[in-house]
Structure formats: structure tokens, C-alpha cells
Amino acid sequence: MDFGRRLYIAMLVLALAVVGWQFALGYFTLRNNLESDSKEDLDKYLQMTMHAIQNQASDPVVDPAFLPRLVNTKLYIALAKNGQVYQQFGEKVPSHPWFWVSRTVSLGRGYTLQLELDKSTYSRSLREYVGSSFAFLPLSLILAIALAWLLQKLLMRPLLKMEVAAQVMARERFPEPLREGPGDIGRLIHAFNSMVRRVRSALERERAFTRYASHELRTPLTALRNYTGALQQGAMPLTEVLPAWSRNLDRIENTLIGLLGLTRINSEDDTLIWLPELVWSVTENLNAGQLSRLVLELDSGHVRGPREALLGAVRNLVENALRYSQGLVWVETKESPTYLRVRDQGPGVPEDKLEQITQPFVRLSNRLEGTGLGLAYVRQVAETVGGEFHLRNHPSGGLEATLIFSGSPSYPHVSGPSLQGAKSR
């Protein structure tokens, strides 16, 4: 039995239980009220009868003139002496005690007054209630079944949407995020949406890796094949082939390293990071000459995101600025708004190339070193943390790269370690 059917049966049982509970509650409430009313009526009749008793010389008797509205077949009144009835009104009908309520009062000297009230009218009301309840039982059952069906559909709707979304995802067509809500179902949908995002991200990274690898590795692999063929045919000596092999293998290795870094950015990692600390981590691997060219303006700046990815982005910006320029390199961090800026004194980039160089494998010249993945990596990291990456040619010369982080938490400035050789302001 599937979950939906079990849920429907549970809802039906619950609805029937509510109907049964309502019937039982109404029955016992009405019965208790009728019992209370019959006892109150009997007490009232007893008080009126006591006022109608006249004490004569011999025996006390009830004057019927005082009982014009009481003496009827539903009320039995009897006066007795030592258990022998000598005066009575009404007819005592023998029946089950359930249909009668009685009261006996001692009058002294062996005299007693007994009253019995017929409860058949009250019992009839109770039977009519039971009869009417059973008459409406089929309608109650229909309503209970309909209510259980509606509740089952309502509760199963989010799960059915998840089932459809899972089937769509199984065909590698990722569904739109499902609407989330409160409660257990809402948390389940939130977890499902998160899973879809992670699977989509992983698949997109895998596809990007395959696409980029097939595009960029074709050239060095073709070169290796050509050099190998030339060596086999004796067209080139081994001393010339080995350096070519080494260059192309290095290119393949660097390309794979760059691609792995580009496709392994984990957007689920959420670490609080202080930007100046990332800059200091990058400078630890720089030599004295490179440190002497750095001008650090590290005010503050906090951001949440994958630490290793952000560290790689900062390293790419700083090392590119040092590699492609000969002058000073400024590294600046600020809070509110939070950003990291790197500016060099190089030749800059043609305006029509500023957007292109952030795409994978785009280089300004084939003579330049590198794989063309560095700025693409920085742009993807910025998008991962919900930020922006901008390039511009600075008015004073050189290229300026800015990482802007939106919605970053604000914290007080914390001083960091001093860097020997780097200039700080």
C-alpha cells in the first residue's frame, strides 16, 4: 500500500472518529440533561404535594383540590402507613426502572409519601435524537469520505510536485524550484530544492569541464602527436622533440589544473572570511621583489563564501597584476560596501576586450603565458558568492579589477600582521 492510500485511510478514520465522538458527546450530554430535568420536575412536584397534605385527626391525606395540574397518568402519588397504601393518585404502571424516577419521604409516625414520575417523555426525546443521528449517518459518512479525500489531495500535492520534479530531473531537465512553506513538508521541499541546485551545479561543472577540456586540450595533444610522428620518421632529433613535449605537457597540466579549479567551486561552503587575511595569505608566497611592488590599503571587509575559491580569486588578481606590469600594484579592501580592488601600472586592456577576457580561454595574445582561465575563475567566484566582478582601464593608467560583495556583514576593523617589503597605507 502506497503512502497516499495510507494517508487517505488515516484521514478517513480520523474523520469517522470525529463523527463518532460528536454523536457520543451529544448523546451523553442530552441524557444527562434529561436526567437532571426529570429530577428537578420530581422535586417540584414533591414540594407542591407536601403543601397539599392535610393533617386530619386520623391520617394525613392529600387534598386533590390542590393538585389540579399534577394528577395525571405520568405522575403517581401514594400515602402509606407502615407500608400499606391508603391514598393514591394516578396509576402506577409497572415497567423498567429506567423509565421512572421516584422519591420517598417520611412524614413521621410510620407515614410515608411516595412520588413516581414517568420518564418516557424524556426517553422518547433521547430515542428521537439517536434516530435522527442514525438517519444522518450516511450523509456524515459521505462528508467524512469527501473530507478525507480533500485532505489527502491537499497534503499529497507538494509530494506529487516533488515526484514530478524528480522525474523531470531524472531526464536531466532540471525543474523550477518548488514553492517552500512552513512545517515538515516545507523543510522537505527546501532540502529537495537544495539537492536540485547542487546536482544542477555539479552537472554544469562536469559539462563545462568536458567542453573546455575538449576545446583547449586538442591543440597540445595534436602537437604531441605531430612531434611524436616526426621523431618516429627521423624528421626531428630527440633533443628538439623533448623540449616541445615538455612545453605541451606543461600546457596540458596547467589547463587541467585551471579547469579543475574552475569546476570545483563549491557554492554550498559558507564561511565568514576577512578579506585582508586572504591578501596576507597570498603575499606569503611572493618573493621580495614582488612584495616591494605591492601597496596594501587593507581597511576591512568581511564576506561569506567558499574560502579556498575566494583565496584563489585574490591570488589570480594579484599574480596577474604582478606578471603583466612592471610598476606598483595596489591592493585595497573596504567595508560597506565590501569590495576588493587590485590595480596595476601595466599597459591596460583594449576597451572592446574588457568583457571578453573574463571568458574561459580568452587571451589577448597567444604569445602571453597562461591558460586564459584566471579571470574566468574570478568572475565565477564572484557570481557564486552573489557579488560582481568589474574590469576597467584606470584613468592614471593600468588595469583595475574590482570584486564587489553585496549583503556582506559589517564588523569592526581588526589589524593584521605587518608584511616586510610591502607598502601599507
N, C-alpha and C positions, 0 to 999 in steps of 0.2 A: 504494500500500500504506500503510495507516494505521500509526500509531505502535505500537498494541497488537500488530498482526501482526508488525511488525518486531522488537518486543521478544520475542515468543514464539519467532520463528525464532532470534534471538540466544541465548536461553536453551536452546533445543534443541541448537544447535550446540555450546554450551558443555558441556551435559550429555554429548553424544556424544563430545566431545573428552576429557572426564574418563574416560569408559568406555574409550575407546581408549588413553589414557595408562596407565590401570590395567592393561589387558591387556598392553601393550608392556612396562611395567615388570616385571610378573610373569613374562613370557616370558624377557626377558633376564636377570633375576635367577636364575630356575631354570636356564637354560642355563649361566650362569657357575658356579653351584654344582655342576652335574653335571660340567662340565669339571674343576673343582677336585677333585671326589671321584674321578673316573677317574684323574687323575694321581697322587693320593695312594695309590690302590689299586695302581697300577703300581709306584710307588716301594717300597711294602711288599712286593710280590711279588718285586721285584728284589733286595731285601735278603735275603729268605728263600732265593732261588735262589743267591745268592752263597755263603751258608752251606752249601748242598748240593753245591757243586762240590768234587770231589776231584782233587788234582793227582797223576796217575799218572806212570809213567816216560815214557810217550809223550805222550799228550794229556790235558788236563784234561777230566773228564767230570762230569755231574750225576748224583748218586745218587738214583734215584727214590724210595728209601725215605724220603728227607727231604721229598718233595713229595706226600704222600698227599692233601692237600686243595687242591693247586694245579693239578694236571694235569687239565684238562677242556677242553672244546671252546671255552671262552671265553678261554683263555689259551694262547698259543703261545710256546714256549721253544726257542731254537736256539743250538747252539755251532758256530762256524765257524773254519776256519783258512785264512787268505789268501782269504777269500770263499767257501770251499767248506764247506757244512754237513756235519758228520759226526755230529751227535747232535741230535735234536729231539723235542719232546713237544707233543702237541696237533696240531690240523690248521690249517694256515694257509689261511684262506678268502679268496680274492681278492675285494675289494669296494672301495667308495669310501673314501678315506682318512678321510672324516668319521666312519665307524663304527668306526675303530680308533685306538688311541693306542699308540705304540711307543717303545722306548728301546734304544739300542745302547751297550754298554760294552766298552772294550778291556781284555783280560786280559794283554796283553804277548806278545811273540814271534809276533805275527801272529794271535793268537787273539782272538775277539770273542764276546760274549754278547748275544743279541738277544731282547727280550721284546715281544710284541704283545698288547694287551688289547682284546677285543671290547667296544665301547661301545653295542651295540644295546639293551641293557637300559636304559641311561641315555637313549638316544634315544627309546626307547619311552615312557619317563616324560614326556619333553618333548612327544611327539606326543599322549599322553593329555591333557596339560594344555591343549594347543591345541584338541583335540577337545572337551573339556569346556567350554572358554571359548566356542567357537562354538556349543555346544549351549545355553548360557545367553544367547547373543547376543540372541535375540528377547525374552527376559524383560528383559534390560538395556535394549533399545530401548524397550520398553513403559514401564519405570520412568523412563527418560530423558524420554520424551514427557510422562508424568504429572508429573514434577518440573518440567519446563519450563512446563507449563500452570499448575501451582500457583504457581510463582514469578511468572509473568506476571500472574495474577489478583491476587496479593499486592501486586506493585509497581504495578499499574494501579488498585487500589482507591482510593487517595487522588485520583488523577487523575479517575476516574469520579465520585467525590463532588464534585470541583470542577466537572465538566461539568454534573452535575445542579443544583448550586448556581447555576452561571452561567445555566442555563435558567430556574430559578426567578427569578433577579434580572432576567432579560430581560422577565419578566411583571410587573416592579415589585413582586414579593413577595420581600422580602429573606430569604435563608436564615439559619439559625443559624450562628454561627462554627464552622468546621471544626476538628477536633482537630489541633493542631500537634505536630510532633515534631522530632527532630534531623535533620541532613543536608540535602541539596539539596531533597528533596521537602518537608521541614519548612519550609525558608525560602520555598519557593514558596507553600505554604499560608498562611504568615504574611503574605506580600505580598498574596495573594488576600483574606484576611480584612481587611487594612488597606484594600484597594481597596473592598471591600463597605461598610465603615464610612464611608469618605469619600463614596462615591456615595449611601449612605442619608442621611448628614448633609446633603449638597448638595440632595438631593431634598426632604428635610423642610424645609430652609430655603426652598426655592422654593415649596413648598406653603404654608408659613406666611406667606411674603410675599404670595402671591396671596390667601390667606384674609383676612389682616389688611388688605391694601390695599383689597379689595372691601368690607370691612366699614367701614373708617374713612374712606375717600375718598368714600363715597356721599353723606354729608351736605354737605360743602363743594361738591361738584360739583352737587348739587341746588340749593344756594343760589346758585351762579354762574348756573345755568340760569334760576332764577327772577328774579334781578336783571337778567339779560340780556333776558328777556321783558318785564319791567316797563319797562326802558329803551326797548325797541322799541315798546311800546304807549303810551309817553309818560306812564306812571303815576308814574315817578320821574325826577328830573333827574339828569344825569350827575354833578353834584357829590356826590350822595348815593350813586350806584352805585359810583363809583371807590373810595372807602374800603372799601366792602363787598367789592368784588373783591379789593383788596389784602389784607384780613384773611383771606379764604378761600384766596387763593393762598399766603399765608404758612403757613396751616394745612396745606395740601396739601404744601408744600415741607418743613415740619418733620416731617410724618408720614412722608414718603418717606425723609428723612434718618434718622429713627429706625428705620424698617423695614429700611433697608439696613444700618445698624449692627447691628441685631438678627440679621439673617440672614447676616452676613459674619464671624461669629466663627469663627475657624479653630482647631479643637482640635488640629491637627497641629503648630502652631507651639509649640516647646518651648524657651523662653528662660529663663535664670536671671535673676530680677528681684529687686531690693532694694526693698521696699515704701516706705521713706522717700523714695527717689528718685522714685517715682511721685507721692507727695504734693507734693514740691517742684515737679515738672513742672506739676501742676495749679495751684499757687499763683502760677506765673509769669503767668497770665492774669487774676489777680484785681486789683481796684483797691485803693487804700489803705484805703478804708473797710471793705472785706471782709476785708483782711488784719488789720486791727485787731481784728476779732471772732474770729479764729482762735486757738485754744490747741492747740499741737502737742506731743504726747508721743510722739516718734518714737524708740523704743528700738532696734529692729532688725526683722528679719523678711525671710526670703527665700522665694520661691515660683517654681516653674517653670510657664510657660504662655505664651499669646499676649500680648505686651507691650501692643499697641495696645488689645486688648479690656480688659485689666486697667486700663489708663490711663483708658479710657472709663468703666469701672465706678466708679473712685475719683472721677473728675470728676463723675459723676452724683450720687454721695452727698454730696460737699462742696457742690456748687452747689445741690442741693435743700435741704440744711440751711441754707445762707445765704439762699435765696429764701423759704422758708416759716417762718422765725423771725427775730426781731429782736435776740436776745441773742447770747451767745457760742456758738461751735461748737468742740467738742473733736474732734481727730483723733488717734487713738492707734494705734501699731503695736507688736507684741510678737513675740518668738520663743519657740518651744517651750512651748505650741503657738503656731503662727504665725497671727496674725489682724490685721485692720484694723478699727477701730471709729470711727464718726462719731456724735456726739451733739449735739443742738441744744437750745435752750430754748423751742421753739415749743409750740403747744397739744397736740401729740401726735395720735394717731390712735385712733378708737374700737376697742376690743378685737376686735369682730366684723369689722373691716375690715382687720386687720393682714395676714391671708393673701391677701385679695382684691387689695390694691393692688400685689402683685408679679405680677399677671396683666396681659397686654397691654391697653392702652386703658382701664384702670380708673382713674378719678379720683374723689376724694372729693366733688368738686362741679364742675359744668360751668362755674362761674364762675372756677375756678382755671385759670391758664395751664398750658400743656404738653400733650403728646400722650398721656400715660399709659403711655409706653414705657420711661421711665428705670429704674424699679425692676425691671421685667421684664427689661431688659437686664442689670442687675446680677445677678439671680438666674440667668440663663442663663450668664453668665460664670462664676459660682461653680460651677455644675454642669459646665461644660466643663473646669475645672481639677481636678475631683474634690473641691471644697470645699462649704461650706454658707453660706447667707445667712439671717440671722435679723433680725427686727424686734421691738422691744418698746418699751413706754412706760416711760421711766426713772422710778424712784420719786421722784426730785427734780424731775420734770417734763421734758417734751420727748421726742422720738423718738430711739431709739438703734438704729443699723443696724450689724451686725457681719458681716464676711466672714471665715470660718474656713477655713484651708487645711490639709488633712491631708497627712501624709507629706512635709512640706517639709524641705529640707536646712537644717542649722544652721550658721551662720557667725558669726565674731566681729563685734561692733558696729563699724561704720565711721561716723565723724562726717561730716555733710553740711554744705552751705552754710547760713549764717545767713540768716533771712528778715526783712527790715526791715518792721516793723509787726506781724508775727505774734508771738504769745507762745509761748515754748518752756519746757518744764519737764523 
